[in-house]
């Protein structure tokens, strides 16, 4: 590994991310492009620790919330802070699903439901990491049979690439030896104005989402089974508007999510094609972020439960100081047969690609 891992823009120290967990080593990895911008990652949960990109005046800042050290990553009260999520991103009602006529029981870790892979999902695993080039990191993990209650052994590869066009690209591939369910995503908490103490709210940032429909939820955040039009609701981001414009609207769905914590049904003409999903812009810094994905859905979460979590360099992450665009299949899909399938069979390959492209207005 390059000695430059210890010489970075984000100020993170490599030794702060080095430890051994169950015989596997954790570390800090820095991806750079030819513009001198960088992404910092640890192989503990594939957590992204920093994305350093310039504002309209060329001043770089970290635009993603991440852990300040490996101790916080392991013990944080926000276990999913900008981590990889698996084996099943989002919620499964009551931790139950049926596959091939057999009932499966998962750990309950979010009210009455199973969330983000259970008590110890892929966000809390040490991934095997190999830095392939200055701007590419490959992460591998083998999820054993019945890990967190899921059937089948799943082998997964995730490739992080930071292109010279300031695109942070995440490619996912997975295979199984037994029919199972897979729904992967990345839980990046983005703060385009830059993290600080405290990090400013994202309510004044302008958001556009390429979705005519969204998935309503009950009071435990499980899909009701409906797919509703966004038109005439607080969920209509087809025309750009401030994130906070309707975030506290007198609306049952807003109350159920304590703000936005819903899956948007992305407008797609062709399955598995990489298409535009969302755009976020910050009027203060001038930074922009565009999201592209092959996935049919995107969970948008406005950090409604943030509580001042500590970040790198004395920064703090209060409520609504970030926004997540988690590209994925729909929540609770195994229990809704008409949702796009999340079943993965032996001989098949799960594939997904999501791109976060940074720029300025």
Steps between C-alpha positions, in 0.01 A plus 500: 500500500617850420646707783261767379225327702636700793522825297147595412269796466246376754742492793423141597781297654565152367595365842158606632337245271736209551397217728434127485149355529463122511838463334428748218673836468325831446665794328457839334500531120522824301372519142616797289419631156708718269334816636652433842166423660462195721277242663599337831374151584547234767444132432298475822153493350629668185434829680574816302670741739551805281436635151713808439370710210515874422233766531431775245817682618719190479510440877484133589293362786376163616144452370416166665456415866737232622668352805806672652671170595448124508379507860208727403429284195467190717314659791308791347132545577462553122619162375414574136681831460604501131552120500419215265168332581421127461386233474170684480486878493199664662226324698337160499170490688524317832825346378305235310491379141425178313720352228439167325221432745729533800457772762803699614538703817742792512625704795267782607702820537270788398172511689320180401704460180836390364713784360812509279602137538431445870691543822837468327459572131770557241551851639663332804723253313866530405525476122808375316638806323734545206595836356521438126615848399521854634125538457355148538439279804356147483321358803405132541293319760357150538173492693459150649188285490238622748697812592241716681243239397540529121524182296786427259867594498544827310829620351499873434739744334466877522718731291548863601636728226558876512522621142672805358152648445441494878267202476499269800388174343388190692476171312347198672519131400378198697442128455342232718515122538135480606189696412489808722407869510745785439444877506819706530553872534730766641380723782693821425403797721571797271558857621583703189579820687774311681510345846556732796428557868211487477443384142230720350153370416430385145149649497599793275671281243316454173394147408362339186390134489416318177196316634129523424413254778604418855433219747290601803581346839315416819590632846783240524647608162385186315343544153121495506505320166386804304698689238377860494549796269721776637281764335327718756705361791810611691686231303485682168860593417456474123553875492796603718406640841664550842529177698335669796206654313259218597711302745268582792175507303174396665503168316462146630796372301726779624393420856565128449855572383565797735588676176620327185587133546331350197580302188444683171409292195746630244381572147646220289446406137735204514603269785863512617582807292704772672269801512461832679345469846554827686680831517592700809648849505617724782439874440769601754799301375380456144571127518278256317456122509323290240395140564476234229407137559396173342264431792118539486472688828675756718442544872527869591575563867546847649682392819186551705651327803841670502611609846836674474717195426875585512691507173861559393687807621247604764206510259151401611201365309166632633151406383435568133860599431524247217294321237529142376425369151505121548458336160345156540198275444186576698464445876337175615503366143492130604155563649364689198509268195418782256808702604812437285653170609797487740547124459849385400547143376810283453654568160367857493695818576364792696626823342441861585671831424447836665685824424524817711636777279625821662523840335427869547221727378 
